[in-house]
Each structure stands twice: as C-alpha cells, then as structure tokens.
Amino acid sequence: MQAKDLAEKFSTKVLDAGVEKDRQKAISHENNGKRRDDVDHCRRAMTDNVMPFLRELAQQLPEGQFSFAPQIDGRDHHNILGVSFTIGDGPTTTISTAMGNVVVTHAGASGAKKGVSFVYSPDAEPYISNSGDLTREKIAKLVEMVMDNARQ
C-alpha cells in the first residue's frame, strides 16, 4: 500500500468517526429524557423489590452466610441507589443505579489476581439493564448465578 493510499484510508476513518460521534450524540440526546424518567423508577424498584427480596433471602440463608448493604443517596437518605451483597466467603456483587442505568458488577470475576470487577452485560443473563429488570425474579437469578459460580 502506498503512502497516499494510507493517508486516504486515514482520512476516511476520521470522517467515519465524526459521523459515528454525531450519531451517538443524537442517540444519547434522544435517550436523556427516558433515562431521567427511569431514575425514579430505579429508586422505587430498589426500595419496593430488591431490598425486600434481599432481606427475605438473608432470613432464609444460614446466619452469617449472606450480607448486603444499601447504597444511599447522599442528598436524600431515603433513596436507595444501589446495593452490594456477599454470599458466604465470596466476592461482592453490586447493583448500582446511576442516571437511569443499572449496572451489575461482581468483584474478582475477571480471574485477575487483583480481583478486577466483572460487569454483567445487560443483554446476557440475568438480563438486568433498567428499572423494569429490578424484579424479585431477576435478582433471584443473579443470586443463583453468583452461587453457581462461587468457588467451593
């Protein structure tokens, strides 16, 4: 390949990147309202679905084998923004809600010695990506997956 060809290829990539950036910006702008609306739904789902289920689970499992800690909004201590839980001696799993997005991570799941967190993909099991996914059934599936993947 000649230098001129490489320069043209580079210019094309730069133009394509600009078009993609503009496309992503438009998508982001279109979804802002939807995410803003979902913030309240996330908080309500954490309070009404997730926390009661985790309390129930803590009562059912043997003492000392399950713990959880809510992440509270610093400005409004009644709003639960997320929760972290641990089963047995396993690593921490966290469900965080930020700006209408739900992110589920599991510490140490990457296989790295330092325990880098693994982020559960929103389009893979247990399929948790928005407030509508913060149900007892999906949280139960997440807990089951954590149990199944725990080292014995």
Secondary structure as UniProt FT lines:
FT   HELIX           3..45
FT   HELIX           46..50
FT   HELIX           51..60
FT   TURN            63..64
FT   STRAND          66..72
FT   TURN            77..78
FT   STRAND          80..87
FT   TURN            88..89
FT   STRAND          93..98
FT   TURN            99..100
FT   STRAND          101..106
FT   TURN            107..110
FT   TURN            113..114
FT   STRAND          118..120
FT   TURN            122..123
FT   TURN            125..126
FT   HELIX           131..133
FT   HELIX           136..149
//
